[in-house]
Amino acid sequence: MLYRIITIVGGLVFVIVLFALIWFFCQKFLERHGVTDQVKDRAMVLATWTFAGISVGLVFAVVGAFVLGPWAFYRTLRGHDVGISDASAIWWGLAIVLASLAITAAGFFGFLVAVGAY
């Protein structure tokens, strides 16, 4: 029973880590593309919608996260007047989704091994 509680708490921590990674990558993306006005607020909005797209995609089918996440990133980015092409925005969204999910999945797998759940 203790391992189940530890695994659930660890899973919740890694959900927070996933959002934090998405926010960090969105902030770096905006800074790289010359956005200087309200970068943290814009990154939060961008990360929130990207995270929502990933979450909905993961619920319906794991592959959906790699479609809905970048799409949500692209749609939200259009409202921020960042000078980037549509195709680049989608590829950047996919890169942010892939990097965030890969880092989080690797960390969670390591956590499961550490607690003996895997």
N, C-alpha and C positions, 0 to 999 in steps of 0.2 A: 504494500500500500504506500509506503514511503517513497518508493521509486516512482510511482504514478504521480504523486504530488510534486516531487522534484522535477519530473519531466514536464508536467503541465506548467509549472512556474517557469522552468527554463524555456519552454515554447513561447510563453507570453513575453519573456525578456527578449527573445529573438525576433518577435514581431516588432517590438520597439526598436531593436537594432536595425531591422529592415527599413523601417520608416526613417530612422536617423541617417542611414546610408543614402537613401533616395534623396532626402533633403540636402545632405552634404554634396552629392553629385549634381543636383539641380543648382545649388548655389555656385559651385565651381563653373558649371556650364554658363550661367548668366554672367558671372564675372569675366569669363573668357571671351564672351561675345559683347563686352563693352557696356553692360548694364551697370549703372552706378546708383541709380535712384531706388531706394527701398529694396535692396537686394534680398535681405532676409525675409521680408514679407512676401515678395514675389516668389522666392524659392519655396516658402511654406505653402503657398497656393499651388504652385506647380507640383510639389511633392505630394500634397494631399490628393490631388486629382490623379496623379500617376499611381499612387498607392491604392486608391480606390479602384482604378482600372485593373491593377494587378490582382487585387483581392477578389473582385468579381470574376476575373478570368480564372483564378485558381479554384473558385467554387464550382464553376460549370465544367471546366476541363483545364488541366494543367497547361495545355498549349494556349488556351485563351489568355493567360497572363502575358504571353509574349505578343499578343495581338492588341488586347485592350489597354495594356500599360503604355506602350508607345503611342497608341492612338489618343489616349487621354493626355499624354505629355504634349503631343502635337496640337491638339485642340486648345489646351490651356495656354500653350506658348503663343498661339496666334493672337491672343488677347493682350499680350505683353509687349507688342511692337518690337520684337527682337529681329534684327536684320539677318535673317537666315532663310534659305530656301525651304520649301515644303519637304522635299526629299531629305535634306540634311536634318531637319527637325525630327522626322520619323526615325532616321538612323541613329541620331543622338538619343532619342527616347528609348530605342531598342538597346543601345549600349548601356544606358543607365539602368534599365530593367535587368539586363543580363548580369552586369557587374554586381548590382545590389543583391539579386537572388543567389548568385554564385557564392559570394562572400558569406551571406547568411546561411545558406545550405551547408557550406563547408564547416562553419562554426557550429551549427546545430548538430551535424553528424559527429563532430569531435566531442560535443557535449554528451551525446547519447552513448558514445564509446566510453567516455570518462565515468559515467554513472552506471555502466554495465547494462544498459537497455538495448544495446545492439551488439 
